[in-house]
Amino acid sequence: MWYFAWVLGVGFAVLLAIMNAMWGENEAARAAAGRHALGDTDLP
């Protein structure tokens, strides 16, 4: 039954990678929205 634990581990690693990418995109959008709210629109 080692394969069951292996599949769960790989699935969890993939889920963690996807969640990390989504969090990073959300942080970039939040930073851009914060700059826009402050009127600082010349920054990328």
Number of C-alpha atoms within 10 A of each C-alpha: 5 6 8 8 10 11 11 11 12 11 12 12 12 12 12 12 12 12 12 12 12 11 12 12 11 12 12 11 12 12 11 15 14 13 15 13 10 8 9 12 12 7 7 6
